[in-house]
Amino acid sequence: FENAGYEVIIEYANDAVERQITQIENMLLKGCKYLIIAAVDGYAISDTVEKAKDAGATIIASDRLIMNTEAVDYYVTFDLIRMGELQGGYIESELGLKDGKGPYTLEIFSGSPDDPNSIPFYEGAMSILKPYIDNGQLVVKSGQISLDVTGTLKWDSAAAQARMDNILSAYYTDEKLDAVLSAADVLSMGVISSLNSMGYGTPELPFPIITGQDCELTAINYILEGKQSMSVFLDAAVLSEKMLTLVNALEAGETINADDTYHNDMIDVPTILYEPVLVDINNYEILIERGFYEESDLIL
């Protein structure tokens, strides 16, 4: 943005809602024309962005949709549904479900119930996996399938580990787990810790297929070690490019052609999307090529 001639104020809220609200209010006092907000809590800042909108600012939600308000002008994010489809499709492909193989066991670890992104992640994955659950090719032995039951509050890795401990002890003492639909790497780490403690990771009891998202360094090293199966790469540089293109178009008075709309419980927000990238053992080098990691960061 600075290279394009904009004066930029950037603040990090460090996951504190009240701090983010104060930062937004201070930006308005400085006359900010465009507010690009990666919301700590998409539900908690609606009143604040309404004040910003009334003050004449253009509100652009970044990555997380701002909910329950008409004051959001645009939303820039990766394709949330597609992210879930990549995870579900990976399990479908690796288990040969299209070819009628099965039955296989599956457990589900969804995102935080207070994060609006969790809903499309879940819907995208389940659009692929639910038919196999219904016809018996995938068996969720715990019976925990719905988003409200499988959600992991605050994306807490320790909570995911504790829940997996309980599931394995109750349902998998005499049968192995074949696949885990995990919405993000942070949950996968908890799942893997639990599986490790239960003896998985040997030739006799290999790790199940485990999905993820964010390409966290630990997750990529787990992929290289054979513990996690895949992750989804969300390139922040591409997200920034999409934002800059949008603001440039608004400055020029051009018509904005949105890729889609996302409903924030009040309005359909025009949405600019970019495509997430599936990363596994076969193409992890893309993270080095794009400067996300150095080769020395990885266990090779």
C-alpha positions in Angstrom: 0.0 0.0 0.0 2.8 2.4 0.8 4.5 1.6 -2.5 1.2 2.5 -4.2 1.2 5.9 -2.5 -1.1 5.4 0.4 -0.4 6.6 3.9 -0.8 3.5 6.1 -1.5 3.0 9.8 -1.2 -0.7 10.9 -2.0 -2.0 14.3 -2.0 -5.4 15.8 -4.6 -6.2 18.5 -2.9 -9.4 19.7 -6.3 -11.2 20.0 -7.8 -8.6 22.3 -11.2 -7.3 21.2 -11.1 -4.1 23.4 -7.7 -3.2 22.1 -8.9 -3.6 18.5 -11.9 -1.4 19.2 -9.7 1.3 20.6 -7.3 1.0 17.6 -10.2 1.5 15.2 -11.5 4.5 17.1 -8.1 6.1 17.0 -7.7 5.5 13.3 -11.0 7.3 12.7 -9.7 10.3 14.7 -6.8 10.3 12.3 -9.2 10.5 9.3 -8.7 7.0 7.9 -10.7 6.6 4.6 -10.4 2.8 4.3 -10.5 0.5 7.3 -9.2 -3.0 6.5 -10.1 -5.1 9.6 -9.0 -8.7 10.4 -11.5 -9.0 13.2 -10.4 -10.6 16.5 -14.1 -11.3 17.0 -16.4 -10.8 14.1 -19.4 -10.4 16.3 -18.0 -8.0 18.9 -17.0 -5.1 16.7 -20.3 -4.4 14.8 -21.1 -1.3 16.8 -17.6 0.1 16.3 -17.7 -0.4 12.5 -21.1 1.2 12.4 -19.6 4.3 13.9 -16.8 4.1 11.4 -19.2 3.9 8.6 -21.2 6.8 9.9 -17.9 8.8 9.9 -17.5 8.1 6.2 -15.0 5.3 6.2 -15.2 2.3 3.8 -15.2 -0.9 5.8 -13.3 -3.9 4.3 -13.4 -7.1 6.3 -10.2 -9.2 5.9 -10.1 -13.0 6.3 -12.9 -13.0 8.9 -16.4 -11.6 8.1 -17.7 -8.9 10.4 -21.1 -10.0 11.5 -24.5 -8.6 12.5 -24.2 -5.2 10.8 -25.0 -3.5 7.5 -21.8 -1.4 7.8 -19.5 -3.8 6.0 -18.8 -2.7 2.4 -16.6 -5.5 1.2 -15.1 -8.8 2.4 -11.7 -10.1 1.1 -10.8 -13.7 1.9 -9.8 -17.0 0.5 -12.6 -19.2 -0.7 -13.9 -20.6 2.6 -16.1 -23.3 1.1 -13.3 -24.4 -1.2 -10.9 -24.7 1.7 -13.3 -27.3 3.3 -13.7 -29.0 -0.1 -10.0 -29.5 -0.4 -9.9 -31.2 3.0 -12.9 -33.4 2.3 -11.7 -34.2 -1.2 -8.3 -35.2 0.1 -9.9 -37.8 2.4 -12.1 -39.0 -0.4 -9.2 -39.4 -2.8 -6.8 -41.1 -0.3 -9.3 -43.6 0.9 -10.6 -44.4 -2.6 -14.2 -43.6 -1.6 -15.2 -42.7 -5.2 -14.3 -46.3 -6.1 -16.6 -47.7 -3.4 -13.8 -48.6 -1.0 -14.6 -48.8 2.7 -15.9 -48.9 5.3 -13.4 -46.6 7.0 -13.5 -44.8 10.4 -13.6 -41.0 10.6 -13.6 -38.4 13.3 -14.3 -34.7 12.9 -12.6 -31.7 14.6 -14.3 -28.5 13.5 -13.3 -24.9 14.1 -14.3 -22.6 16.9 -18.1 -21.9 17.2 -17.5 -18.2 17.7 -15.5 -17.9 14.4 -17.8 -17.4 11.4 -15.2 -19.0 9.1 -15.9 -22.4 10.8 -19.3 -22.7 9.2 -18.2 -22.7 5.5 -15.1 -24.8 6.3 -17.4 -27.4 7.7 -20.0 -27.1 5.0 -17.4 -27.4 2.2 -15.8 -30.6 3.7 -19.1 -32.2 4.6 -20.5 -31.6 1.1 -18.0 -34.2 0.0 -17.9 -36.5 3.1 -21.5 -36.6 4.3 -22.8 -38.8 1.4 -20.1 -41.4 2.4 -21.2 -41.2 6.0 -24.8 -41.7 5.0 -24.0 -44.8 2.9 -21.7 -46.4 5.4 -18.4 -46.0 3.6 -17.3 -43.7 6.4 -18.2 -44.6 10.0 -18.0 -42.0 12.7 -17.9 -44.3 15.7 -18.3 -41.5 18.3 -21.5 -40.4 16.5 -20.1 -36.8 16.8 -20.8 -35.3 13.4 -22.7 -32.0 13.6 -20.8 -28.7 13.8 -22.1 -27.8 17.2 -20.7 -31.0 18.7 -17.4 -31.2 16.8 -16.5 -27.5 17.2 -13.4 -26.6 19.2 -13.8 -23.4 21.1 -11.0 -20.8 20.5 -9.3 -23.3 18.2 -7.7 -24.7 21.3 -5.2 -27.4 20.6 -5.3 -28.8 24.1 -9.1 -29.1 23.9 -8.7 -31.0 20.6 -6.2 -33.3 22.3 -8.4 -34.0 25.3 -11.4 -34.7 23.1 -9.4 -37.1 20.9 -8.1 -38.8 24.1 -11.7 -39.4 25.1 -12.8 -40.6 21.6 -9.9 -43.1 21.2 -10.4 -44.5 24.7 -14.2 -44.9 24.3 -14.4 -46.1 20.7 -11.1 -47.2 19.3 -9.6 -49.7 21.8 -10.0 -52.6 19.3 -10.2 -50.8 16.0 -7.9 -48.2 14.3 -8.9 -44.7 13.2 -8.5 -44.2 9.5 -9.1 -40.5 8.9 -9.5 -37.2 10.9 -11.2 -34.2 9.3 -9.3 -31.4 11.2 -10.3 -27.9 10.3 -6.8 -26.4 11.0 -3.2 -27.3 11.8 -3.6 -26.1 15.4 -6.3 -28.7 16.0 -4.3 -31.3 14.1 -1.4 -30.8 16.5 -3.6 -31.7 19.4 -5.0 -34.7 17.5 -1.5 -36.0 16.7 -0.4 -35.6 20.3 -3.3 -37.8 21.4 -2.6 -40.4 18.7 1.0 -40.5 19.7 0.1 -41.2 23.3 -2.2 -44.0 22.1 0.6 -45.8 20.2 -0.1 -44.5 16.7 2.9 -43.9 14.4 4.2 -47.5 14.1 4.2 -49.8 11.1 1.5 -51.8 12.9 -0.6 -48.7 13.7 0.2 -45.9 11.3 -1.2 -42.5 11.6 -4.6 -41.9 10.0 -5.1 -39.4 7.3 -5.2 -36.0 9.0 -6.1 -32.8 7.3 -5.2 -29.2 8.3 -5.0 -25.6 7.3 -2.6 -22.6 7.6 0.7 -24.5 6.8 2.1 -23.8 10.2 5.7 -24.8 10.5 5.1 -27.6 12.9 2.4 -29.0 10.6 4.6 -29.0 7.5 7.3 -30.8 9.5 4.7 -33.3 10.6 3.8 -33.8 6.9 7.4 -34.5 6.1 7.6 -36.9 9.1 4.4 -38.7 8.0 2.3 -37.7 10.9 0.0 -35.2 9.2 -1.3 -35.7 5.7 -2.0 -32.3 4.2 -2.6 -28.7 5.0 -4.1 -25.7 3.1 -1.9 -22.7 2.2 -3.5 -19.3 2.5 -1.0 -16.9 1.0 -1.2 -13.6 2.9 0.7 -11.9 0.1 -2.1 -12.8 -2.4 -4.6 -11.5 0.1 -2.8 -8.2 0.4 -2.7 -7.9 -3.4 -6.4 -8.5 -3.6 -7.0 -5.7 -1.0 -4.8 -3.3 -2.9 -6.6 -4.0 -6.1 -9.9 -3.3 -4.4 -8.9 -0.1 -2.8 -7.3 1.2 -6.1 -10.6 0.5 -7.9 -12.6 2.3 -5.2 -10.2 5.3 -5.4 -10.7 5.3 -9.2 -14.4 5.1 -8.9 -14.6 1.9 -10.8 -17.4 -0.7 -10.6 -16.4 -3.5 -8.3 -17.2 -7.0 -9.6 -17.3 -9.2 -6.6 -16.6 -13.0 -6.9 -19.4 -13.9 -4.5 -21.4 -12.7 -1.5 -21.2 -13.9 2.1 -24.1 -13.4 4.5 -23.2 -11.8 7.8 -26.6 -12.4 9.4 -27.9 -9.0 8.2 -26.7 -8.4 4.6 -25.0 -10.2 1.7 -21.5 -8.7 1.7 -19.8 -8.4 -1.7 -16.8 -10.7 -1.5 -13.4 -10.9 -3.2 -12.0 -14.4 -3.2 -8.7 -16.1 -3.8 -8.0 -19.8 -4.2 -6.5 -21.8 -1.3 -3.7 -24.2 -2.2 -3.5 -27.8 -1.0 -0.1 -28.7 0.3 1.2 -32.2 1.0 4.4 -34.2 0.8 4.3 -33.9 -3.0 4.4 -30.1 -3.3 5.5 -28.6 0.0 8.3 -26.8 -1.9 5.7 -24.2 -2.9 6.1 -22.7 0.6 9.8 -22.2 0.0 9.3 -20.8 -3.5 6.8 -18.2 -2.2 9.1 -17.2 0.6 6.8 -18.5 3.4 9.6 -20.7 4.8 13.4 -21.1 4.3 14.6 -24.6 3.5 16.5 -24.6 6.8 13.2 -24.3 8.7 12.1 -27.8 7.4 13.0 -31.3 8.6 14.4 -32.7 5.3 
